[in-house]
Amino acid sequence: MRLLVMTALCLVIAHASAQSVTVAPTDTIQSIVSAQKGKRVTLRLRSGQELTGTLRESTDRLVVLAELAGREFFEAVIPIEAVEAVIVRAKP
């Protein structure tokens, strides 16, 4: 339930901006992540840590973030179940 609330909050924030994010009743964190492929996103993890980078690829189990903020020469592989929220930055 907490995951659903956090996702909805992030989507409301994203919706209020210039970049629109839409969801369907069947969407999951995995489908939202997949839709952001190639875009710069911030993933909030269950640990509370946030990782920002370019979403290079995702599967039903893993997410790969490239060009990590503050760690430009590194990539991160994150289990999809560790992702609590997807934050999409709005372009002014």
PyMOL commands that place a pseudoatom at each C-alpha (Angstrom):
pseudoatom trace, name=CA, resn=MET, resi=1, chain=A, elem=C, hetatm=0, pos=[0.000, 0.000, 0.000]
pseudoatom trace, name=CA, resn=ARG, resi=2, chain=A, elem=C, hetatm=0, pos=[2.852, 2.359, 0.893]
pseudoatom trace, name=CA, resn=LEU, resi=3, chain=A, elem=C, hetatm=0, pos=[4.416, 1.677, -2.493]
pseudoatom trace, name=CA, resn=LEU, resi=4, chain=A, elem=C, hetatm=0, pos=[1.158, 2.581, -4.232]
pseudoatom trace, name=CA, resn=VAL, resi=5, chain=A, elem=C, hetatm=0, pos=[0.858, 5.836, -2.283]
pseudoatom trace, name=CA, resn=MET, resi=6, chain=A, elem=C, hetatm=0, pos=[4.477, 6.833, -3.025]
pseudoatom trace, name=CA, resn=THR, resi=7, chain=A, elem=C, hetatm=0, pos=[4.041, 6.027, -6.711]
pseudoatom trace, name=CA, resn=ALA, resi=8, chain=A, elem=C, hetatm=0, pos=[0.811, 8.018, -6.877]
pseudoatom trace, name=CA, resn=LEU, resi=9, chain=A, elem=C, hetatm=0, pos=[2.478, 10.971, -5.151]
pseudoatom trace, name=CA, resn=CYS, resi=10, chain=A, elem=C, hetatm=0, pos=[5.367, 10.946, -7.616]
pseudoatom trace, name=CA, resn=LEU, resi=11, chain=A, elem=C, hetatm=0, pos=[2.981, 10.716, -10.519]
pseudoatom trace, name=CA, resn=VAL, resi=12, chain=A, elem=C, hetatm=0, pos=[0.908, 13.643, -9.222]
pseudoatom trace, name=CA, resn=ILE, resi=13, chain=A, elem=C, hetatm=0, pos=[4.058, 15.728, -8.920]
pseudoatom trace, name=CA, resn=ALA, resi=14, chain=A, elem=C, hetatm=0, pos=[5.122, 14.710, -12.421]
pseudoatom trace, name=CA, resn=HIS, resi=15, chain=A, elem=C, hetatm=0, pos=[1.633, 15.400, -13.776]
pseudoatom trace, name=CA, resn=ALA, resi=16, chain=A, elem=C, hetatm=0, pos=[1.671, 18.953, -12.419]
pseudoatom trace, name=CA, resn=SER, resi=17, chain=A, elem=C, hetatm=0, pos=[4.783, 19.643, -14.462]
pseudoatom trace, name=CA, resn=ALA, resi=18, chain=A, elem=C, hetatm=0, pos=[5.364, 20.027, -18.178]
pseudoatom trace, name=CA, resn=GLN, resi=19, chain=A, elem=C, hetatm=0, pos=[6.158, 16.332, -18.624]
pseudoatom trace, name=CA, resn=SER, resi=20, chain=A, elem=C, hetatm=0, pos=[3.073, 14.185, -18.311]
pseudoatom trace, name=CA, resn=VAL, resi=21, chain=A, elem=C, hetatm=0, pos=[3.132, 10.681, -16.838]
pseudoatom trace, name=CA, resn=THR, resi=22, chain=A, elem=C, hetatm=0, pos=[0.064, 8.550, -17.239]
pseudoatom trace, name=CA, resn=VAL, resi=23, chain=A, elem=C, hetatm=0, pos=[-0.860, 5.310, -15.526]
pseudoatom trace, name=CA, resn=ALA, resi=24, chain=A, elem=C, hetatm=0, pos=[-3.328, 2.567, -16.207]
pseudoatom trace, name=CA, resn=PRO, resi=25, chain=A, elem=C, hetatm=0, pos=[-5.027, 0.351, -13.626]
pseudoatom trace, name=CA, resn=THR, resi=26, chain=A, elem=C, hetatm=0, pos=[-2.747, -2.541, -14.590]
pseudoatom trace, name=CA, resn=ASP, resi=27, chain=A, elem=C, hetatm=0, pos=[0.529, -0.570, -14.306]
pseudoatom trace, name=CA, resn=THR, resi=28, chain=A, elem=C, hetatm=0, pos=[3.247, -1.613, -11.891]
pseudoatom trace, name=CA, resn=ILE, resi=29, chain=A, elem=C, hetatm=0, pos=[6.511, -0.041, -10.803]
pseudoatom trace, name=CA, resn=GLN, resi=30, chain=A, elem=C, hetatm=0, pos=[8.183, -2.238, -13.416]
pseudoatom trace, name=CA, resn=SER, resi=31, chain=A, elem=C, hetatm=0, pos=[5.970, -0.945, -16.232]
pseudoatom trace, name=CA, resn=ILE, resi=32, chain=A, elem=C, hetatm=0, pos=[6.453, 2.678, -15.120]
pseudoatom trace, name=CA, resn=VAL, resi=33, chain=A, elem=C, hetatm=0, pos=[10.228, 2.154, -14.999]
pseudoatom trace, name=CA, resn=SER, resi=34, chain=A, elem=C, hetatm=0, pos=[10.219, 0.527, -18.446]
pseudoatom trace, name=CA, resn=ALA, resi=35, chain=A, elem=C, hetatm=0, pos=[8.325, 3.488, -19.913]
pseudoatom trace, name=CA, resn=GLN, resi=36, chain=A, elem=C, hetatm=0, pos=[11.142, 5.815, -18.789]
pseudoatom trace, name=CA, resn=LYS, resi=37, chain=A, elem=C, hetatm=0, pos=[13.861, 3.992, -20.772]
pseudoatom trace, name=CA, resn=GLY, resi=38, chain=A, elem=C, hetatm=0, pos=[16.480, 6.435, -22.066]
pseudoatom trace, name=CA, resn=LYS, resi=39, chain=A, elem=C, hetatm=0, pos=[15.295, 9.242, -19.772]
pseudoatom trace, name=CA, resn=ARG, resi=40, chain=A, elem=C, hetatm=0, pos=[16.918, 10.741, -16.697]
pseudoatom trace, name=CA, resn=VAL, resi=41, chain=A, elem=C, hetatm=0, pos=[15.091, 9.593, -13.567]
pseudoatom trace, name=CA, resn=THR, resi=42, chain=A, elem=C, hetatm=0, pos=[15.534, 9.365, -9.831]
pseudoatom trace, name=CA, resn=LEU, resi=43, chain=A, elem=C, hetatm=0, pos=[14.682, 6.067, -8.193]
pseudoatom trace, name=CA, resn=ARG, resi=44, chain=A, elem=C, hetatm=0, pos=[13.831, 6.166, -4.506]
pseudoatom trace, name=CA, resn=LEU, resi=45, chain=A, elem=C, hetatm=0, pos=[14.759, 2.857, -2.942]
pseudoatom trace, name=CA, resn=ARG, resi=46, chain=A, elem=C, hetatm=0, pos=[13.155, 1.174, 0.053]
pseudoatom trace, name=CA, resn=SER, resi=47, chain=A, elem=C, hetatm=0, pos=[16.299, 2.007, 2.026]
pseudoatom trace, name=CA, resn=GLY, resi=48, chain=A, elem=C, hetatm=0, pos=[15.500, 5.710, 1.526]
pseudoatom trace, name=CA, resn=GLN, resi=49, chain=A, elem=C, hetatm=0, pos=[18.460, 6.236, -0.792]
pseudoatom trace, name=CA, resn=GLU, resi=50, chain=A, elem=C, hetatm=0, pos=[17.841, 8.017, -4.092]
pseudoatom trace, name=CA, resn=LEU, resi=51, chain=A, elem=C, hetatm=0, pos=[19.795, 7.244, -7.246]
pseudoatom trace, name=CA, resn=THR, resi=52, chain=A, elem=C, hetatm=0, pos=[19.610, 9.562, -10.242]
pseudoatom trace, name=CA, resn=GLY, resi=53, chain=A, elem=C, hetatm=0, pos=[20.760, 8.509, -13.681]
pseudoatom trace, name=CA, resn=THR, resi=54, chain=A, elem=C, hetatm=0, pos=[19.741, 7.603, -17.187]
pseudoatom trace, name=CA, resn=LEU, resi=55, chain=A, elem=C, hetatm=0, pos=[17.544, 4.528, -17.280]
pseudoatom trace, name=CA, resn=ARG, resi=56, chain=A, elem=C, hetatm=0, pos=[19.458, 2.304, -19.663]
pseudoatom trace, name=CA, resn=GLU, resi=57, chain=A, elem=C, hetatm=0, pos=[17.398, -0.861, -19.402]
pseudoatom trace, name=CA, resn=SER, resi=58, chain=A, elem=C, hetatm=0, pos=[14.977, -2.769, -17.229]
pseudoatom trace, name=CA, resn=THR, resi=59, chain=A, elem=C, hetatm=0, pos=[13.642, -6.275, -16.944]
pseudoatom trace, name=CA, resn=ASP, resi=60, chain=A, elem=C, hetatm=0, pos=[11.004, -7.787, -14.707]
pseudoatom trace, name=CA, resn=ARG, resi=61, chain=A, elem=C, hetatm=0, pos=[13.724, -8.206, -12.042]
pseudoatom trace, name=CA, resn=LEU, resi=62, chain=A, elem=C, hetatm=0, pos=[16.418, -5.561, -12.568]
pseudoatom trace, name=CA, resn=VAL, resi=63, chain=A, elem=C, hetatm=0, pos=[16.921, -1.910, -13.505]
pseudoatom trace, name=CA, resn=VAL, resi=64, chain=A, elem=C, hetatm=0, pos=[20.181, -0.493, -14.926]
pseudoatom trace, name=CA, resn=LEU, resi=65, chain=A, elem=C, hetatm=0, pos=[20.937, 3.186, -14.311]
pseudoatom trace, name=CA, resn=ALA, resi=66, chain=A, elem=C, hetatm=0, pos=[23.825, 4.722, -16.257]
pseudoatom trace, name=CA, resn=GLU, resi=67, chain=A, elem=C, hetatm=0, pos=[25.535, 8.101, -15.841]
pseudoatom trace, name=CA, resn=LEU, resi=68, chain=A, elem=C, hetatm=0, pos=[24.813, 8.231, -12.125]
pseudoatom trace, name=CA, resn=ALA, resi=69, chain=A, elem=C, hetatm=0, pos=[24.691, 11.717, -10.657]
pseudoatom trace, name=CA, resn=GLY, resi=70, chain=A, elem=C, hetatm=0, pos=[27.926, 12.340, -8.791]
pseudoatom trace, name=CA, resn=ARG, resi=71, chain=A, elem=C, hetatm=0, pos=[29.342, 9.070, -10.141]
pseudoatom trace, name=CA, resn=GLU, resi=72, chain=A, elem=C, hetatm=0, pos=[29.433, 9.677, -13.887]
pseudoatom trace, name=CA, resn=PHE, resi=73, chain=A, elem=C, hetatm=0, pos=[31.736, 6.737, -14.621]
pseudoatom trace, name=CA, resn=PHE, resi=74, chain=A, elem=C, hetatm=0, pos=[29.584, 4.207, -12.813]
pseudoatom trace, name=CA, resn=GLU, resi=75, chain=A, elem=C, hetatm=0, pos=[26.372, 2.288, -13.428]
pseudoatom trace, name=CA, resn=ALA, resi=76, chain=A, elem=C, hetatm=0, pos=[23.979, 0.735, -10.939]
pseudoatom trace, name=CA, resn=VAL, resi=77, chain=A, elem=C, hetatm=0, pos=[22.017, -2.499, -11.165]
pseudoatom trace, name=CA, resn=ILE, resi=78, chain=A, elem=C, hetatm=0, pos=[19.001, -2.337, -8.862]
pseudoatom trace, name=CA, resn=PRO, resi=79, chain=A, elem=C, hetatm=0, pos=[16.482, -5.068, -8.049]
pseudoatom trace, name=CA, resn=ILE, resi=80, chain=A, elem=C, hetatm=0, pos=[13.041, -3.898, -9.187]
pseudoatom trace, name=CA, resn=GLU, resi=81, chain=A, elem=C, hetatm=0, pos=[11.530, -4.876, -5.811]
pseudoatom trace, name=CA, resn=ALA, resi=82, chain=A, elem=C, hetatm=0, pos=[13.872, -2.360, -4.125]
pseudoatom trace, name=CA, resn=VAL, resi=83, chain=A, elem=C, hetatm=0, pos=[12.331, 0.547, -6.070]
pseudoatom trace, name=CA, resn=GLU, resi=84, chain=A, elem=C, hetatm=0, pos=[9.783, 2.425, -3.984]
pseudoatom trace, name=CA, resn=ALA, resi=85, chain=A, elem=C, hetatm=0, pos=[9.133, 5.369, -6.299]
pseudoatom trace, name=CA, resn=VAL, resi=86, chain=A, elem=C, hetatm=0, pos=[10.048, 6.681, -9.744]
pseudoatom trace, name=CA, resn=ILE, resi=87, chain=A, elem=C, hetatm=0, pos=[10.672, 10.420, -9.815]
pseudoatom trace, name=CA, resn=VAL, resi=88, chain=A, elem=C, hetatm=0, pos=[10.693, 12.075, -13.229]
pseudoatom trace, name=CA, resn=ARG, resi=89, chain=A, elem=C, hetatm=0, pos=[12.131, 15.546, -13.437]
pseudoatom trace, name=CA, resn=ALA, resi=90, chain=A, elem=C, hetatm=0, pos=[9.935, 18.066, -15.216]
pseudoatom trace, name=CA, resn=LYS, resi=91, chain=A, elem=C, hetatm=0, pos=[11.449, 20.263, -17.878]
pseudoatom trace, name=CA, resn=PRO, resi=92, chain=A, elem=C, hetatm=0, pos=[10.652, 23.961, -17.367]
for i in range(1, 92): cmd.bond("trace and resi %d" % i, "trace and resi %d" % (i + 1))
show_as sticks, trace
zoom trace
